[in-house]
Amino acid sequence: MLFETVLSWYRDLFMAAIGNPQFINEDYARELGQTSHFFSIRKAKKALQLILQARQHVELNANPRLILEVLFLNLRKTTAEADSLITGDFL
């Protein structure tokens, strides 16, 4: 369930980044639209790939806690530049 939630959020960011506002999380359309301005299509696509890989590892019986930790660390690295633009904390 957690993978589907995270996947739907990043999928919506990807859709917003390509200019297609058909969101799964329609109730967060405004936030997605605002956040997508800081995400490149490449970063959103990379995040989706990371989530799908993590889900696959768990399905193959990897340790879910470890996989989630690695996933969120990797998502943080992937989106670090976008985060700094949103908060104004430039690296």
Secondary structure, 3 states (H helix, E strand, C coil): CHHHHHHHHHHHHHHHHCCCCCCCCHHHHHHHHHHHCCCCHHHHHHHHHHHHHHHHHHHCCCCHHHHHHHHHHHHHHHHHHHHHHHHCCCC
